[in-house]
Amino acid sequence: MCLSGNVIPTGLPSLDEIMKGWHLSDLIVFSSCRSGKMRDLAMTIARNLTVDCRVPVAYFSLCMPSVRFAKGLVAMESGHTLSELGNFGGRDKATDKRIDAAVDKLRDAPLYIDDSPGLSILDFKSKTKEWAGKHGVKLAIIDYVQLMRGHEDAGDWGQELAGIIKALKEAASGLGVAIIALTPRRVVRRRRKEGPKNMQTSCLPVVQAAPIGRTAWSGWPK
């Protein structure tokens, strides 16, 4: 299943058989205590849509730099671990060949990454609208929605999160894109205890948003 009217594939064939794809105005929320597995699922969806179906996807990685995200995709595609990818002097030729093939496959995928920490709703709408108009983005993935900034006068964090979810639903409808929001449950409990500002201090430095094929590989040996 690929792009058809206002419906795009879910990125998972078995799920497509049940749901028949995402509608371009859908807001889909993934919530799990196993945040690593949830991110793997989101990365798999992004990979399948951009590589197999050529559906442009925007990935908002609020707490992981784009280069690390790109290396994670290469590891997933090649079947190797991140440590094996980094072992440039100790790999055999067969491993190098598989990794190079994975990089070549992913380099031209229409996947656009923004890793700005503490992304606001207004910035999210602006960037998604720009990429939808310029690159035809049909799906935006937010990892994690807890690290977005909502309205400062929302009161407690529960009200702020409710406002963010409502704004994302309005954005999906207004922009005509599907939005997937990841919400790890353990982060929700920690944030309520420590406060939203303390959670954002754990985010990594901002890297300029760019297509994977242009800058995500710039730090890698050739």
N, C-alpha and C positions, 0 to 999 in steps of 0.2 A: 504493500500500500504506500503510495506517495501523495504529493499534494493534489487535492481535488476540491475545487471551489473554496469554501471557507473552512475546510477541514484539513488538518495535517496529521500524519501518523504520530503515534505516541513514542516511536523509537524502539518499541518492543513488540515484535510480531504477535506473541501470545496475548499481549494486552490489547492489541488492535482487534483481535478476533472477538473480544468481549465488548470493548468500548467504541470501536470503529473510529478511533482517532480523537484528537483534541479539536474543538472549535476555536476559531481565532479570537473569540471574546471570552474564553474560559479562564478562570483562575483556579489553579490546582495547588493544593497545599499538601506537602509531604511532611509527616511528623513521626519521629522515631527517637528512641533513646540511643540507638546505635548510629551516631552521626556519621561515622566513617563509611558504613554500608550505604547510608542514604546518599552521601556524596558520590559514591561509586555508581549508584543507580542514575543520578542526575548526569554524571559524566558519560555514562553509557548511552543515555538518551540523546545527549548533545552530539556524541560521536556518530551514532547511527543515523540521525537526521542529516547531519552535515556531510558525512562521507557517503552513505548509501543512497540517500534521497536528494542530496544537494539542497536541502531546506536551510536557509540562513538562520542562525541561532545567535542570540546575545547571552553571554554568561556573566553575571555580576558576582564576582568572587570577592566578598567583602573582607575576608580574613586570610586570603592566600594569594601571593603574588602571581602574576600571569605566567612567569617562566616556570615556577613550580607546578602550576596547573598544567602547562603544556607538557612538561616532562612526565607528569602522571598519565596523561593521555597516551604518550609514546610507550610508556611501560605497559599500559593496558592493551594497546594495539599490538605490541611486539611479543607480549607474554613474558617479559623480563621484569625484574624488580628495579626500583630506583637505584639501589646500590650497584647493580649490574650495569645500568646505564652510565653511572659515574666512573666505572672502572675502565677508563679509556686505554690504559696501557696493558691491561691484563685480560682482554677479551679475545676469543678466537674469531676467526674470519666468518664462521657461520653466524655467530651472535651479532657481529657487526653488520652483516648483510641483512638480518632480520630487523635490526634497529633502524638501519638506513631506509629499508622498505617502508617501515612504519612512519618515519619522518616524512618521506616523500608522499605517502598517502594523506597524511594530515595537513601538510604544509598549505595546500590549496583549498582546504575545506572552508566553507563560508561561516566560520566561527569567530565571533567578535567578543573580546574579553575586556571587562572593566574591573579592576581590583581596588577601586577607591574605598578606603575604610569609612564607615559612618555615612554612607550614601543617603542623601535625603530623597524624599518622594519626588520633589520637583526635579532634582538632577536625574533620577531614574526615568521620569517621563520624558525629559528633554533628550537624553541620550538614546532612549528606545525609539522615540519619534524620529530622530535624526537617522539612526541606523535602519529603521523601517523604510524611510523614504529613499535613502542613498543605496542601501544594500538589499532591501527586500526582506528584512528580518521578520520572521513569523512567530518565533517563540523566544521569550526571555526567561532565563532561569536565575533566581536570586538565592545565593548561598552565603549567609543565612539571613532570614528576614528580621531576626532579633537585633541585628547590628545595623539596621537602617534607622534613620532619624525621622521621626514623625513630627507632629506639632509640639512645640516646647511647652505650650500651655495645656497639654492634655491631662495633667494631673498625675496619677500613678501609672506604673508601667503597663498594667493591664489595659487601661484606657488608651494608652499610646499605641500598644500593639493592635487593639481593635480598630483604631483609626487608620493604622498602616494597612491592615488587611482590607478595610473598606476602600481606601484610596487605590490599592492595587486592583481591586475588582473594577472600580470606575476606570482605571487606566487601561485594563484589558479591553473593556467595551469601547472606550473612546479612541484608542490607538488601533484597534482591530488586530491585536496580537494575543496569542495565548501566553499566560504567565504561570510558571511553576515557582512556588515559594517553599524553601526548605526551612523547617522549624524543629531543631533538635530539642527534645523535652528537657534534657539535663541542663541545657543552657538557659532555658526559661526559668527554671527553679533558681539557678545561681544568680541570674540577673535580678530577679525579684529580691533576693537577699542582699546583694551587694550594690544594686543600683545600676541603671543603664550606662552612666558615664564610665564607671569602673570597667565594665565589660569591653568598651571600645578601646581602652588602652592596650589590650592584647593584640590588636590588629597590626599587621606588618606595613612597612612604608608603601606609599602610593607609587604605582608605576603607570605611565601613560597608557591609556586604553588603545588597543590596536588589533588588527586582524592577526591571527596566529601566524600566517605565512610571512608577515613583514618583520615583526620584532621579537616574537616569543623565542626564536631560536638564536638571537643575536649573540648570546653569551656562550654558545656551544662551540667547541673546536670543530674545524672543518676537515 
